Amino acid sequence: MTMIETPPAGRRDPDERGYFGDYGGSFVPETLVAPVEELKRAYLDARGDAGFCAEFERLLQHYVGRPTPLYEARRWAQVLGGARIFLKREDLAHTGAHKINNALGQALLALRMGKRRVVAETGAGQHGVATATACALLGLTCEVYMGADDVARQAPNVVRMRLLGAKVTPVDSGSRTLKDAINEAMRDWVTNIEDTYYLLGSVLGPHPYPLMVREFQSVIGAEARTQIQTQAAGPPTVVVACVGGGSNALGIFDGFVDQEDVRLVGVEAGGDGLVAGRHAARFATGTVGVLQGTRSVILQDQHGNIEPTHSVSAGLDYAAVGPEHAWLRDLGRAEYTSVTDEEALSAFQQLAKLEGILPALESSHALAHIARIAPAMPADAVVLANLSGRGDKDVAILQAQGLGDDTTAEPVS
Amino acid sequence: MNSRLADIFSGSSGSRLVTYVTGGDPDETRSAEVLRALGRAGADVLEVGVPFSDPLADGPVIQRASERALRAGTSLQSVLDLIEQVRPDVEAGIVVFTYANPVLRLGVEAFTARAAAVGVDGVLVLDLPVEEAGPFRQQVVAAGLDQIFLLSPTTTNERLAAAAELGRGFLYGISRLGVTGARSEVGGGARQLVERIRRVSSLPVAVGFGVSHPDHVREIGQWADGVVVGSALVDVIAREADSGRLIPAVEEYIKWLRSGTDVKGAPSDHE
């Protein structure tokens, strides 16, 4: 395993075996080796095909509504004092999150590979909704696996998926959340490889998923780079994004990774604080291991079993981080921090009441970090955050947290 | 290089019976008794599974066994302790069947050294295909253990050859696509897979996934060197764990399955 000193500019491919430095690879049961290889060949072929890329771009523009706006949050910045703040509005993409970019790209690939059935996992339901949407659009059969606990917590997204024609299958094993949904989707795939495509939702899993998902999301960073140049007359000082698996973060980082003076910061879920089982901050207390096809930094106990995780945001509630993030961390190119549930909820309220935007609880983690750093930054500093999704899906959770009652109607600052 | 597994498969004709149980299921004490019972009933190779929190290659029966064993406090280290405890009483070959992460967590060198010390003969890592097996295999070989590779109907001829080159003891052919679990019929792809393996390797081939009946054992035994029974046996353990007749039930089940093998007399066979 050779270590590349710095990421080369432009296309940052892992090595032939799918390694980003020491991370990545393809740790799959034997039956999946051939389908994973078939997928890799099909993807590398598709990304070099002008027709495929043109169709993807056409859908991004006319169906998803890209480019999504870059919005300067002036009221919030004024309250915080310090840096200017720009938000990349992925929450305005069709279906309400960045997930649709990847879902459409992979659904097009499934079609190209002649697979008529798609399986996917989902946590909060955003990737499931995006996949169900892409499958409806392209005429593919869709089955989404979702942890039984998440089915109960995220009922509106379950209804959305079903309305879009997808079958939603609750997963009752293990911790009954995202990680178990991935296990079940992989079990389905290994059983039905002839006609089934596994549409994984983040920069996780065996090669080529971490590469492919990042590339389908890189449109976020490409757009943001041009937009920030226009609106701020220069590159950002720092780019901030939340990191669950890490696809929205890599999507926006990708536009700036070659600009070495731009700081890249990933924000993980600190949950109730960094106590085992009560958070999902892999870089804070995790160690190197293999989970669900890839070698990366994971939360595990002393025997190598995966630790339970907690976050108020279901999309960040996962025990492993994408392998490319681990590599960027080792290189010193990106840095990672975490914020607690409480800090994320506080940032959510600030954006809602000062800017009229309900951010997803996932994205609120990135915002919470901005609330920490912006006040100490000079007025000409520019903070760019990926507002990866909208918060409508989270209203029930927010209510359960005691927000949204009349008594919380005091002004913030 | 002497390998107990190679010895077990050489010698008299007829297929060998390979059994899978999850170590520590339903708890360490009863699991030790189950392993001894399997040996007594004439199993030729015991695969001992290491329970893992995320068994993505396993069907519901082994998932639940994994959960029972984890609840009982089982770990990779305690599975190795369990093997140490039963090894003097069992003549069969013993293979540790595990996912990669528990081994990586313990440390590959620490694992192989301890495995060799307690009398393990072979190691099979479910999610470590030949492409990822390089450094791991060096330690396995250095410790004098056999690395067993799984081969599937989807495995290409090129990769069959690579596994034949790197594998020792025996090769494990998966009879069909999908996760572990008993079926009423054995997949038709198995025989072709074995034929393809024979073209590139002289290693013995055991076939598993879906075996639950003496007819399967008889059928597979006609063209493979070994038959693996897993989920169906684990299901017996699940049903009888608290019935007070767990051990006789396991022995009877194995004897019933073995009624499908027409030839016995492997060197390890003590009947």
Boltz contact constraints between the chains, C-beta under 6 A:
constraints:
  - contact:
      token1: [A, 25]
      token2: [B, 132]
      max_distance: 6.0
  - contact:
      token1: [A, 27]
      token2: [B, 100]
      max_distance: 6.0
  - contact:
      token1: [A, 27]
      token2: [B, 127]
      max_distance: 6.0
  - contact:
      token1: [A, 27]
      token2: [B, 132]
      max_distance: 6.0
  - contact:
      token1: [A, 28]
      token2: [B, 127]
      max_distance: 6.0
  - contact:
      token1: [A, 29]
      token2: [B, 57]
      max_distance: 6.0
  - contact:
      token1: [A, 29]
      token2: [B, 126]
      max_distance: 6.0
  - contact:
      token1: [A, 29]
      token2: [B, 127]
      max_distance: 6.0
  - contact:
      token1: [A, 30]
      token2: [B, 129]
      max_distance: 6.0
  - contact:
      token1: [A, 30]
      token2: [B, 150]
      max_distance: 6.0
  - contact:
      token1: [A, 30]
      token2: [B, 152]
      max_distance: 6.0
  - contact:
      token1: [A, 31]
      token2: [B, 152]
      max_distance: 6.0
  - contact:
      token1: [A, 31]
      token2: [B, 154]
      max_distance: 6.0
  - contact:
      token1: [A, 31]
      token2: [B, 177]
      max_distance: 6.0
  - contact:
      token1: [A, 33]
      token2: [B, 129]
      max_distance: 6.0
  - contact:
      token1: [A, 34]
      token2: [B, 154]
      max_distance: 6.0
  - contact:
      token1: [A, 173]
      token2: [B, 63]
      max_distance: 6.0
  - contact:
      token1: [A, 183]
      token2: [B, 54]
      max_distance: 6.0
  - contact:
      token1: [A, 183]
      token2: [B, 56]
      max_distance: 6.0
  - contact:
      token1: [A, 186]
      token2: [B, 56]
      max_distance: 6.0
  - contact:
      token1: [A, 187]
      token2: [B, 179]
      max_distance: 6.0
  - contact:
      token1: [A, 190]
      token2: [B, 178]
      max_distance: 6.0
  - contact:
      token1: [A, 191]
      token2: [B, 177]
      max_distance: 6.0
  - contact:
      token1: [A, 191]
      token2: [B, 178]
      max_distance: 6.0
  - contact:
      token1: [A, 289]
      token2: [B, 101]
      max_distance: 6.0
  - contact:
      token1: [A, 289]
      token2: [B, 104]
      max_distance: 6.0
  - contact:
      token1: [A, 290]
      token2: [B, 100]
      max_distance: 6.0
  - contact:
      token1: [A, 290]
      token2: [B, 101]
      max_distance: 6.0
  - contact:
      token1: [A, 303]
      token2: [B, 75]
      max_distance: 6.0
  - contact:
      token1: [A, 304]
      token2: [B, 101]
      max_distance: 6.0
  - contact:
      token1: [A, 304]
      token2: [B, 102]
      max_distance: 6.0
  - contact:
      token1: [A, 304]
      token2: [B, 105]
      max_distance: 6.0
  - contact:
      token1: [A, 305]
      token2: [B, 53]
      max_distance: 6.0
  - contact:
      token1: [A, 306]
      token2: [B, 53]
      max_distance: 6.0
  - contact:
      token1: [A, 306]
      token2: [B, 54]
      max_distance: 6.0
